[in-house]
Amino acid sequence: MAHLRGEAVNSPVSKRSIVIAGHKTSVSLEDEFWDSLKEIASERGTTPAALVTAIDADRQHVNLSSAIRLFVLGFYRDQRR
C-alpha cells in the first residue's frame, strides 16, 4: 500500500505472463502501468508484448518490472518537454 500525502492509496499489482524472445516469463506491475503500457503500444502501432520485448532488450541491470515502470515514466516525462 502506497501513501500519498499521509493517506493510504491502494495500488493493486497484477502479475501477467508474457513471452519474450520465445521464453515465457511473468511480470508484476500496478494496473496503471499495464494500462499505460497498452496505450503507448497502441500509439506506436505495436503490441504490448512487442514493446516489452524492446524494453527487455534495452534494460541494464534492473528487473523487467522496474524497467517497464521506468520506460513508462520516461515516455510521459518526455511528452511534457
C-alpha positions, 0 to 999 in steps of 0.5 A, a space after each residue: 500500500 502506497 501513501 500519498 500525502 499521509 493517506 493510504 492509496 491502494 495500488 493493486 499489482 497484477 502479475 501477467 505472463 508474457 513471452 519474450 524472445 520465445 521464453 515465457 516469463 511473468 511480470 508484476 506491475 500496478 494496473 496503471 502501468 499495464 494500462 499505460 503500457 497498452 496505450 503507448 503500444 497502441 500509439 506506436 502501432 505495436 503490441 504490448 508484448 512487442 514493446 516489452 520485448 524492446 524494453 527487455 532488450 534495452 534494460 541494464 541491470 534492473 528487473 523487467 518490472 522496474 524497467 517497464 515502470 521506468 520506460 513508462 515514466 520516461 515516455 510521459 516525462 518526455 511528452 511534457 518537454 
